[in-house]
Amino acid sequence: MINNIQDFLKARKCGEKNWEQLERNMYKYADCGMWIHRLTEKTVGHESPHIEEFNDAPTCENVTGIVVGSIVEGADAECTPVELPFPFSMEEFSKACSSIEDEAEAIWYEWNS
């Protein structure tokens, strides 16, 4: 199971050393120009009963999974993004990518036939 971004990079076995390489490879090597983003949630560094202190509290973003999608070239449309919260498997990731590629192809044919 994939529990974080480092697990995901290793499980892909594509030699990507960082997120930027992963993004580039996803776009470059998928037929539909697929994009990938991190799913994140913001958390507050501390809680306070005083709203003025809460508004100034430091926040951080925690990565909770990934999301894949595609803007379809030659059409004014995009695919429905697929979210994969941690933990997920490479099989689930492959199915999500296949779903995006199939939808992108259908949209392209709808707009260009």
C-alpha positions in Angstrom: 0.0 0.0 0.0 1.1 3.5 -0.7 1.0 5.7 2.4 2.8 8.9 1.2 4.5 10.5 -1.8 7.9 8.8 -1.2 6.1 5.4 -1.2 4.4 6.4 -4.5 7.6 7.5 -6.2 9.2 4.1 -5.3 6.2 2.1 -6.3 6.1 3.7 -9.8 9.6 2.3 -10.5 10.1 5.1 -13.1 13.3 6.6 -11.5 11.6 9.8 -10.4 13.4 11.4 -7.5 10.9 14.2 -6.8 7.4 15.4 -7.4 8.4 17.7 -10.2 9.8 14.8 -12.2 6.7 12.8 -11.6 4.5 15.7 -12.8 6.5 16.1 -16.0 6.5 12.3 -16.7 2.8 12.0 -16.1 2.1 14.8 -18.7 4.7 13.7 -21.2 4.1 10.0 -21.3 0.4 9.8 -21.0 -1.5 10.0 -24.3 -3.9 12.5 -22.9 -1.4 14.9 -21.3 -2.5 13.8 -17.8 -1.8 16.0 -14.8 -1.3 15.0 -11.2 -1.7 17.1 -8.0 -1.2 16.4 -4.4 -4.4 16.2 -2.3 -3.8 18.4 0.8 -5.6 19.6 3.9 -4.7 22.7 5.9 -4.2 22.3 9.6 -3.8 25.0 12.2 -0.6 25.0 14.3 -2.6 25.6 17.6 -6.1 26.2 18.7 -7.2 29.2 20.8 -10.5 30.2 22.3 -9.8 33.7 21.1 -10.6 34.1 17.4 -8.0 36.9 16.8 -5.3 34.4 17.9 -6.8 31.6 15.8 -6.7 33.8 12.7 -3.0 34.5 13.2 -2.1 30.8 14.0 0.4 29.2 11.7 -1.0 26.7 9.2 0.5 23.9 7.3 -0.6 21.7 4.5 -0.6 17.9 5.0 -0.5 15.7 1.9 -3.4 13.3 2.1 -3.2 11.6 -1.3 -3.1 12.4 -5.0 -5.6 13.5 -7.7 -5.2 12.8 -11.5 -7.0 14.5 -14.4 -6.6 15.9 -17.9 -7.5 18.9 -19.9 -8.5 17.6 -23.3 -6.5 19.2 -26.2 -8.8 20.1 -29.1 -11.8 20.4 -26.8 -13.1 23.0 -24.4 -13.4 20.4 -21.7 -11.6 18.4 -19.1 -11.9 15.0 -17.5 -13.5 14.4 -14.2 -10.5 14.3 -11.7 -10.0 11.1 -9.8 -8.9 11.4 -6.1 -6.8 8.7 -4.4 -6.5 9.4 -0.7 -3.7 7.5 1.2 -3.5 4.6 1.5 -4.0 3.3 -2.1 -2.5 0.7 -4.3 -0.7 0.9 -7.6 -3.7 -1.1 -9.1 -6.0 1.7 -7.9 -3.7 4.3 -9.5 -3.5 2.4 -12.8 -7.3 2.2 -12.9 -7.6 5.9 -12.2 -5.1 6.7 -15.0 -7.0 4.3 -17.4 -10.3 6.0 -16.5 -8.8 9.5 -17.3 -7.4 8.3 -20.6 -10.7 6.6 -21.6 -12.7 9.8 -20.7 -10.2 12.1 -22.5 -10.5 10.0 -25.6 -14.3 10.0 -25.5 -14.4 13.8 -25.0 -11.9 14.3 -27.8 -14.0 12.2 -30.2 -17.2 14.0 -29.1 -15.7 17.4 -29.9 -13.8 16.5 -33.0 -16.1 14.0 -34.9 
